[in-house]
Amino acid sequence: MASLKNNPYAILEKENISRSLLSERAEKALAIFDETLADLEQFPNDKKLKKEAEEIGKETVELIKEEIERIGIETHDEIEEAAKKEVRKVQSKKIIEKSEQVLDDLALCRQRLKDDRQRKIEAGEITPPKKRTLTTKLRQDLGKFANLIPKNLKEDPDTLQRTQKAIMKFLNELKDIWGLNKIKGIQDELNEKFKKLQEQAA
């Protein structure tokens, strides 16, 4: 994932807020952020794209902060006095109105990015991203399993060996089930990854 200063997911994690609690507006904002982040990973050297991604991230972070405030308001003790409830209701309405404007701005920003990227592709300044093949996706996704090994087990050679064996078995079974004929590259890359982990463990 591309590294950005403004990352709404960091706020959600810090505040321990589940994404399922967010409103539809916040979900749309996160979706726009995710799309922009995916574009940035495909064109990591595009300075304009990174700047726009930072701006989208900043706006989304602000929206998420307001969402957290709204969630706090809505989940607060129901025994609160009626007058205080009315104040919170007014505050929540203002937050919603502001977030709708932010969402409109994010959508416009996202469209500008798409238009600019399309113009650059048509002008030959950048090449369109290549569609990832199934083997490429498998290589990248299976490689992530090594990073999921619990920290206290990453230095255990037996755990590393058994994990590698399990992943290889899974890959071979997929080869038969899906009719894959090119998995040697995936196997080689996985073997190299686990070799490095074994060396670090030693």
HELIX and SHEET records of a PDB file:
HELIX    1   1 PRO A    8  GLU A   15  1                                   8    
HELIX    2   2 ARG A   19  LEU A   21  5                                   3    
HELIX    3   3 GLU A   24  GLN A   42  1                                  19    
HELIX    4   4 LYS A   47  GLU A   74  1                                  28    
HELIX    5   5 ALA A   82  ALA A  123  1                                  42    
HELIX    6   6 LEU A  134  GLY A  143  1                                  10    
HELIX    7   7 LYS A  144  LEU A  148  5                                   5    
HELIX    8   8 LYS A  151  LEU A  153  5                                   3    
HELIX    9   9 PRO A  157  TRP A  178  1                                  22    
HELIX   10  10 LYS A  184  ALA A  201  1                                  18    
END                                                                             
